[in-house]
Amino acid sequence: MKPSNHLNSNIPAARVLGLKSLIAVGVGLVVSQGIMALMLQGVGIAGIGFLLPMTLAFVIALANAASFSELALMFPKARGFSEYTEVALGHFPAMMGAYSGYVVVAMFAIPTELMLVDLLVGALYPGVFPPLVLGSGVLVLFTVLNIIGVDVFAKAQSVLAFTMILSLSVLGLSALAGEPSADATFANLFTQWNPSNVDLFALVTMAIWGFVGAEFVCPLTQECKSPERNIPRAMFLSTAIIFTVFIIYCLGALHYVPAEKLAGGPLPHVDYAKAVFGDSGLVFITIAGLTAVCSTVNTTLASVPRMLQGMARDRQALPQFMVLHPKSGTPWVAIVFMALLVGIPMALMSAEDISTMLISASLCWLLAYLIAHCSVLVLRKRLPEKSRPFKTPFYPMPQLIGIGGITYALLHAAPSPELVGQIYGNTGLVLGVVSVATLLWIKFAMNPGQLEVRHEH
C-alpha cells in the first residue's frame, strides 16, 4: 500500500536558511523573557561582579558550541542529538538524552514563557485579556507558521530576533548614557562591584541558563545553505551576540534600578524599562518581552519536531512523526504534537507550579550537554578516520571545560538550600519516567536488528 500524506517521504529538504536565519534561531531560542529576568536577578545579587560568572558561562557555551558543531556535521541528519549519541554511546543514552534534554525541557519551559506573556501584557492592560488567551494565541500562531513552511518560519524568526536584540540593546545603552537614578544602589559600579559579598562561583549555574540553546540550529542542518560553514559560525556568533547584549543590558540596569527590585522582583525587566523610559517603558518592554517569547516558541516548534521526525525514521519515536505536510513538506504531526505537549501544562498548572519544575527539567538539558561532550571524546577514538567538516579547536580542552563546567552547574543548581530536595527530586522523577519509557520502547517497539549500535552510516 502506498504511504499516505508523505509518510516516509523522500522529498529533499529545501536549503533556504542562510547564516542570518541560523543566527536568528540561535539567538531567539536562548533569549527568552525568563532569561531577561534571570540576568537582572544575577546583577541584583552580585552587582558588576556578576560579569565573572557570566564570562565563565560564556566560555562554557563556546565549548558547547564546538562539540555540537563537530557532532552535527559528522552526522548531518535531522535526528541530531540521538544520531551521534547512538553511535558513540548506544541507543539508551541517545534516546534518553534527546527526550529528557529537549522534549521534556520544552514541555516545561515554553508554558512558563507563555504565562509570562499574560503577566506582562496584564501589567500594561489590566483585566483586558482573560487568562491564557494571549499565551494560547501565540502558541497557535507559531504552530501554524511552522506548518506552512521553513521559509515562513525563517522570515518571522529573523524579524523577531532582530527586534528583541535591538530592544535590549537600546534599553541598556539608553540607561548607560543617562544619569544614574538616585534610587539605584549600584550607582558607582566599580567601588561596589560585589556589594552582597556573595560567592560569585555559586552564580555560575544561574549565568549558564542565559546561554543554553544555541545548538537548536543543528536539527536544521538539512535545510540550511553551506552547513559546514554556517552551522558552527551561527552557534559561535549567536553566543557572542548574546553575551555582548547581556553585558550592556545588565550594566544599564545597575544605573537605574535598586538591588532589591532586580534581585527579588517578579518582573525586574519591567521595573528596569519604567525606570529608564517612564510610563512608556512598559510599552517598550512589552514589545521586547513579546518578541522574546514568540522567538523562543517559534524556534522550539521548528527544531524539536525535526528531531522527532529524524528519530522516527530509525524507530526511536512514533512513526507518525514522519508524516509531512503535502505542500510544505514540514513534519506537521510532530509540530502539532509539540504544541499540544506545551499547551496541556500551560492549561493545568500555575506559573508557581512550573517554575520549580523548570529548574528541574533544565538539569536534564545540562545532562544532554554532558552527553554531547562525552560523545565527541568517544567518537574521536572510535571513528578517528570519519570525515569531520568541523573539528573542535584545541581538542580536547573545550570538551574538558564543558564537562567540568556543566558538572559544577549540576551540583549547584538549587537557588536556595530549602529547594535542594524538591529540585533534585523532581529531576530524578523526570529522568526515572523517561528512562523507564525509553527501556520499554527499546525492548518492545524497536526491531531486534536495530539494537546493534551502528559504528558508521
Secondary structure, 3 states (H helix, E strand, C coil): CCCCCCCCCCCCCCCCECHHHHHHHHHHHHCCHHHHHHHHHHHHHHHHHHHHHHHHHHHHHHHHHHHHHHHHHHCCCCCCHHHHHHHHHCHHHHHHHHHHHHHHHHHHHHHHHHHHHHHHHHHHCCCCCCCCHHHHHHHHHHHHHHHHCHHHHHHHHHHHHHHHHHHHHHHHHHHHHCCCCCCCCCCCCCCCCCCCCCCHHHHHHHHHCCCCCHHHHHHHHHHECCHHHHHHHHHHHHHHHHHHHHHHHHHHHHHHCCHHHHHHCCCHHHHHHHHHHCCHHHHHHHHHHHHHHHHHHHHHHHHHHHHHHHHHHCCCCCHHHHCCCCCCCCCHHHHHHHHHHHHHHHHHCCHHHHHHHHHHHHHHHHHHHHHHHHHHHHHHHHCCCCCCCCCCCCCCHHHHHHHHHHHHHHHCCCCCHHHHHHHHHHHHHHHHHHHHHHHHHHHHCCCHHHHCCCCCC
